[in-house]
Amino acid sequence: MLMNWLTLIGATFAALLPIANPFSTAPVFVVMTRGMMPAERLTQARRACIYMFFVLVVTLLTGALILAFFGISLPALRVAGGLIVSRIGFGMLNPEPESELPEANQQEMMEKTDLAFTPLAMPLLSGPGSIAVTIGMATEVTQPGDNLAIIIGIALVSFASWLVLRSSAKVMDRMGATGVNVLTRIMGLILVCIGIQFIFRGIFEAVSSDGFMTPIVEAVLRAGGG
């Protein structure tokens, strides 16, 4: 029981952290909050990570209902989530140069007082990729208590994101552009591996399911009997 919980916590943390990628959000956070007082900047970082936590927890707890409502099978979700995660990972391995925002947009971002929910919590920290992985983790639940382990993993990711954001200015200065680029590519590689694993598992579950194999076996038997 304990080992299963620890495995779920570790898997959730390893899957979500590269996608949430607070290190890539850090430079955006620094730019958007540079006109704020230090205390206000810390408040924005804390609230953004709290919002991120609740968005992902709600996604986790309602994921099964969403799947049932739209008639989505678990293997299909795994494959779709794997494709999304892999695409994000490939994008991190080969990042495109960031385009400069128009001056009017930069001024609007600077003047905006509450940045915690949008764009920090959504879509930067808990965007479509994080939501897809969270729903995918919901499919790993075999016992009601497993949700608690995943929630702990989400909390750890949120806490790690808060640590990065609150010290973002110092982190960016120490790592430099080269360090951030290297870390981004390492996380991109991890994401690609996680995404491919999701795809393989989804395909394997679809192929080995009774709904897929039964018609094939019946057709072979009919052909042999004929």
N, C-alpha and C positions, 0 to 999 in steps of 0.2 A: 504493500500500500504506500509506504513512505517513498520507496524507490520510484514507484509510478508517478507520484506527485512531483518528486525532484526532477524526473525526466520531463514531465509536462512543463514545469516552470522553466527549465533550461531550454527546452525546445521553443517555447513561446518567446523567451527573451532573445534567443539566437535568430528567430525568424523575423521578429518585429523590429529589433534595433536597427538592422541595416536599412530597412524600408523607411522607418521614421527618420533615420539619419539626422540626428540633431546637429551633427557637424556641418552638414550642408545648409541647415537652417540658421546656424550661428551668424554667418556673415550678413544674411538678410535681417536678422534680429538686430545686429549692431547698427546697420544703416537706418533701420526704421525707428530705432529708439535713441538715436544719438542726440536728439534734442530734449530728452527727458532727464529728470533728476535721477541719480543712482537708485534711490528708494522706489521711485515709480517704475524704473526699468526692472527691478527685481520683482515688483508686484506683477508686471506684465508676464514675466517668465513663469512665475508660480501659477498664475491663473491659466496660462496657455497649457501647461502640463496637466493641471487638474481637469480642464476641459477635454484634453486628449484622453485622459484616463476614462472619463465617463462616456465619451463617444465610443470607445472601443469596448467597454464593458457592456453597454447597451447593445452594441452590435453582436457581441458574444452571446448574450442571453436571448436575443430575439432572432438569432441566425437560423435556428431550426424552423421557426414560424415562417420566416421569409422563404426558405427552401420549399416548405410544404405549400405555401400559398401560390408560388409560381411553378410548382411541380418540377423543381430542379433536383436531379439525383446527386448523390454525394460524389460519385466518380466525375460527373460533369463539372461540379464545382471545383474539384481538385485540379482538373485539367485547365479550367478557365483561370483559376487562381495562379496556377503554375505559369501560364502564358503571361499573365500580367506581371508577376514577380520577375520572370525572366526578361521581359521587355525592359522593366525598370533597371535590372541589373546590367543589361547590355548598354543601356543609356549611360549608366555610371561608369562603365568601362571605357566608353568612348563619348565623353561629355562634349556637348556642343558649346561653343563660346557664348557666354551670356550676353544678351543684347541689352543695351542701355535703355532704361525707361525714359519716356519723354519727360521733360522738365516739369510739365504741369502735373503728371502722375507722381513724380518724386515729391513735389510739394504737398500734394494731397495725402500721400502716405506719411509725410513728416507731421502734418497737422492733425492726423487722426489720433484721437486720444486713447481709444481702446482697441488694441491690436490682438488681444489675447485669443479670442475665439476665431476670428478671421482677420488676417490670413495665417496666423501662427498655428493654432490648433487644427484648423481645417483651411486649406488642404495640405499645409506644409508637414505637420507632424502626424496627423491621422487622416491621410488622404485615401484615395481609392485603393492603393496598394495595401496599406495597413488594414483597411476594412476587409479586403478580400482575404488576407492572411488570417485575420481574426475569425472570420466565418469558417475558413478552412480548419482552424484549430478547434472550432466548435464541433467539427465532425470527428475529432479524436476522442470526444467525451464518451466514455462507456459507463461511468457512474456519476450520480449527481454531484458528488464531492469533487470530481475532476474540474468542474468549473472554477472552484476556489483556487486550484493550483494555477489555472490559466490566468485568473484575475491577479494572482500574486505576480506572475510573469509580466503582465501588463503594467502593474504598479512599479515593478523594477525598471521597465523601459521608460515609464513616465518620470521616475526619479532620476535615472541617468540623463534624460533629456533636460530636466531642470538643472542638474549640475553643469551641463554643458552651456546652457543658455545663460545662467547666472554669472558664469565666468567667461562668457563668449569673447569679450574683448581681449582678455589675457590669453585665452586659448588660441585665437587667431594670430595674435602677435607672436606667440612662441612657436606655433607650427609653421607659420608662413604659408605662402601659396603652394609651394612644393609639397609640404607636409599634408595639406588639405587634399591636394590632388592624389597623392599616394593613398591616403586613407579612403578616399572616395572610390578608387579603383579596387582596393582590397574588399571593401563592402560590396561593390558591384559583382565581383567574382563570387562572393558568398551567396549573394542573391540569385545569381544564375544557377548555382548548384542546387539551392533550395527549390527554385522554380522547376528545374528539370526533374528533381526527385518527386515533386508534387505531380507532374505530368505522368511520369512512369507509374506512380502508384495508382493514379486515376485510371489510366489505360488498363493496368493489370486487374484492378477491381471490376472494371466494366467487362473485360473479356472473360474473366473467371466467374461472373455472376450467372445465376440460373437463367435469367431472362435472355442472356446472350447465347449461352451454350445449349439450352434445351432445344430451340428450333433447329440448330445445326445437327445435334445428335438425332433428332427425329427425322430430319431429311436424309441423313446417312442411313438410318435403319430402314426407311421406306425404300431407298434406292437399292439397298442390299437385299431386301425382301422381294423386290421386284425382279 
